[in-house]
Amino acid sequence: AYGVAAFFATLFGPIAGALIAFIGHALSDAIQYGTPWWSWVIASGVAGFIFGFAFKRTRVEEGVFTGKDILTFNLWNVIGNAIAWLVVAPVLDILIYQEPVNLVFVQGATAAAMNIVSVAVIGTLLLIAYAATRTKQGSLSKK
């Protein structure tokens, strides 16, 4: 799910990324578990917001998503997931749910690692595929 959120955040920016991740996580929790786990829903929104900073820093809409763009996208991936899962989610788990400190930081680190990998693979592949559908500037010429 985070790969898809990062994909849309890169295409539409931080606000869209935050809303997509927040609403998606809240709906998923509500449907699967009966109620959202708000600390993680908020963390998802934060991650989606940060993923959106790749919006103006990649050339995906120009039909280019290669080395530098992939590196830029994944830099925001790592930053977003690190802040969301190593800071926001654990702190909110402690404040909202009075969860044990040692537990929430281990859970956060595990989530961060798994989400970084899933965004790196799924998000990168989606953006490569999407960029291939865009018309590159200067690709058309008049004969």
Long-range contacts (C-beta under 8 A, 24 or more apart in sequence): 1-25, 1-28, 2-44, 2-47, 2-81, 2-115, 2-118, 2-119, 2-122, 2-123, 3-118, 3-119, 3-121, 3-122, 3-123, 3-125, 3-126, 4-122, 4-123, 4-126, 5-44, 5-47, 5-48, 5-51, 6-48, 6-51, 6-54, 6-73, 6-77, 6-80, 6-119, 6-123, 7-122, 7-123, 7-126, 7-127, 7-130, 9-48, 9-49, 9-51, 9-52, 9-54, 9-55, 10-51, 10-52, 10-54, 10-55, 10-58, 10-60, 10-73, 10-123, 10-127, 11-55, 11-60, 11-61, 11-130, 12-52, 12-55, 13-52, 13-55, 13-56, 14-48, 14-49, 14-50, 14-51, 14-52, 14-53, 14-55, 15-49, 15-52, 16-52, 17-48, 17-49, 17-50, 17-51, 17-52, 18-45, 18-46, 18-48, 18-49, 18-52, 19-45, 19-48, 20-48, 21-45, 21-47, 21-48, 21-49, 21-51, 22-48, 38-92, 38-96, 39-88, 39-89, 39-92, 39-93, 39-95, 39-96, 39-97, 40-89, 40-93, 40-111, 42-88, 42-89, 42-92, 43-84, 43-85, 43-88, 43-89, 43-92, 44-84, 46-80, 46-83, 46-84, 46-88, 47-80, 47-81, 47-83, 47-84, 47-85, 47-115, 48-80, 49-80, 50-76, 50-79, 50-80, 50-83, 50-84, 51-76, 51-77, 51-80, 51-119, 51-123, 58-127, 59-131, 60-127, 60-130, 60-131, 60-134, 61-134, 62-131, 62-134, 62-136, 62-137, 63-131, 63-132, 63-133, 63-134, 63-135, 63-136, 63-137, 63-139, 64-131, 64-136, 65-127, 65-128, 65-130, 65-131, 69-127, 69-131, 70-124, 70-127, 70-128, 73-123, 73-124, 73-127, 74-119, 74-120, 74-124, 77-116, 77-119, 77-120, 77-123, 78-116, 81-111, 81-112, 81-115, 81-116, 81-119, 82-112, 82-116, 84-112, 84-115, 85-109, 85-111, 85-112, 85-115, 86-112
